[in-house]
Amino acid sequence: MDRLIAVVGSHRGHELAGVVEAAKISLSESGTTSLDLDFVEKGWVLNLTSLDLKEAAKAEIDKIVDVAKKTVTHAGGIDTSDIHTVFMTGGSTGLPGFYEAMQRAFPEAVLVRGDKFSSVAKGLGISAMHGHGEAPA
């Protein structure tokens, strides 16, 4: 906690977030990375594997998958076995274990991967062009 307070107090929170995001991307793509936190504490470097990330993200991935299943079954009234395609987009879909968890949740579906880094922004842009999400007057 003292380290976090020092980072925030020295206005380096965005730097920490950037280092963590870069490590997450590196782990999702290559399986290993070094997280250099020398700016937090002299000589502090963490060597991480995709298994470390998978274990750290498991609870959050489970929540995302649970919401997807509930949305389909409860809100949509559709059985998961009737879903034939799941389009996955956004950075979180690249997390180790995400693909497998979605495949277990939707066993009959083909999982289609979108551009995980720009497709969300593209979708927001398309929505904005069509006037969706306008603030009330």
Steps between C-alpha positions, in 0.01 A plus 500: 500500500790734578634447147165585345464812713851608394418445130177697521664771713774545241242517218628183333175306503457525122854376455423199721179431307692518172770259619237255623301524174816441294581195713147364455528536123844343496382205708197449278719496190826335604443320829775667706600853593692705749314773683753774579378687807831673575319835507295369794785337690864485394581165337143365509444276197236229478542211258156377402349225287165472328407246770544776762268725299252218444479431873473871585225559242300179555238650734440795267480277193248281682287809573509610134402152379223478760355834385516387136316177581237677712445760229437231242293265716306734730474827309495342156314181582744298288670179603880515475493193274302706245780755465704413191744794486652721769685809382774590747654847494689727733828461684366273773423230245876451463546405864629147554204276581232730356454313173478163676250630756273638227525174305388307810210743550387478136605149396317500165632840393783592271700774672593779261774740605479864401771763509543508877663840510293716267167329434337642814600853397380435144165382632465809716582716198238326286245538778580870532462551123151352520399724792489227764589590855415869470459681828144616567433871439 
